[in-house]
């Protein structure tokens, strides 16, 4: 029997993709938003393609704010873009 591949929807392009191909944005229990490249951080997760264009689409559509039910400051978005470019 084949192993089931978990699928998640990208907040930017809205496409369903295998979870391993996506970067997890996470809101920690303390309310801090960051990118989780390993998918192990605790907190509420939302997924984005490893493509800066998808992050820009998600920011424009306020998809992260809806996913985390909180207002996200512009400084956090700038930090997310830096983290994605660095690719940790």
C-alpha positions as CSV (number, residue, x, y, z in Angstrom):
1,X,0.0,0.0,0.0
2,X,1.3,3.5,-0.9
3,X,2.1,6.0,1.7
4,X,-0.3,9.0,1.7
5,X,1.3,12.3,0.9
6,X,0.0,15.2,3.0
7,X,-1.2,18.1,0.8
8,X,-1.4,21.8,1.8
9,X,-2.7,24.9,0.0
10,X,-0.3,27.7,-0.7
11,X,-1.6,31.1,0.6
12,X,-0.2,32.9,-2.4
13,X,-1.1,30.9,-5.5
14,X,-3.9,28.9,-3.8
15,X,-2.6,25.6,-5.3
16,X,-2.6,22.3,-3.4
17,X,1.0,20.9,-3.2
18,X,2.8,18.3,-1.2
19,X,3.5,19.6,2.3
20,X,7.3,19.0,2.0
21,X,7.5,21.4,-1.0
22,X,6.1,24.3,0.9
23,X,7.5,26.7,3.6
24,X,5.5,26.9,6.8
25,X,4.7,30.3,8.2
26,X,4.0,29.9,11.9
27,X,2.4,32.0,14.6
28,X,3.9,31.0,17.9
29,X,1.9,30.8,21.1
30,X,3.5,34.1,22.1
31,X,2.0,35.7,18.9
32,X,5.3,35.9,17.0
33,X,5.1,35.2,13.2
34,X,8.1,33.6,11.4
35,X,9.0,31.2,8.6
36,X,9.6,27.6,9.7
37,X,11.7,25.8,7.0
38,X,11.8,22.5,8.9
39,X,8.0,22.4,9.7
40,X,8.7,21.6,13.4
41,X,8.0,24.8,15.2
42,X,5.1,24.9,17.6
43,X,2.1,27.1,16.9
44,X,-0.5,27.7,14.2
45,X,0.9,27.1,10.7
46,X,0.1,28.3,7.2
47,X,1.9,27.3,4.0
48,X,3.6,29.3,1.2
49,X,5.5,28.2,-1.9
50,X,9.2,28.8,-1.7
51,X,8.7,31.5,-4.3
52,X,8.9,35.2,-3.3
53,X,6.0,36.0,-5.7
54,X,3.7,33.7,-3.7
55,X,4.7,35.6,-0.5
56,X,3.9,38.9,-2.2
57,X,0.5,37.6,-3.4
58,X,-0.3,36.4,0.2
59,X,0.7,39.8,1.6
60,X,-1.4,41.6,-0.9
61,X,-4.5,39.4,-0.2
62,X,-3.9,39.7,3.5
63,X,-3.9,35.9,3.6
64,X,-1.6,35.6,6.6
65,X,-3.7,38.0,8.6
66,X,-6.8,35.8,7.9
67,X,-5.0,32.5,8.6
68,X,-3.6,33.8,11.9
69,X,-6.7,35.9,12.9
70,X,-4.4,38.9,13.8
71,X,-3.1,42.1,12.3
72,X,0.5,41.6,11.1
73,X,2.8,44.6,11.1
74,X,4.7,45.6,8.0
75,X,8.0,44.9,9.7
76,X,7.1,41.2,10.0
77,X,6.4,41.0,6.3
78,X,9.8,42.6,5.6
79,X,11.4,40.0,7.8
80,X,9.5,37.1,6.2
81,X,10.7,38.3,2.7
82,X,14.3,38.5,4.1
83,X,14.0,34.9,5.5
84,X,12.7,33.6,2.3
85,X,15.5,35.2,0.2
86,X,18.0,33.7,2.6
87,X,16.3,30.4,2.3
88,X,17.7,29.1,5.6
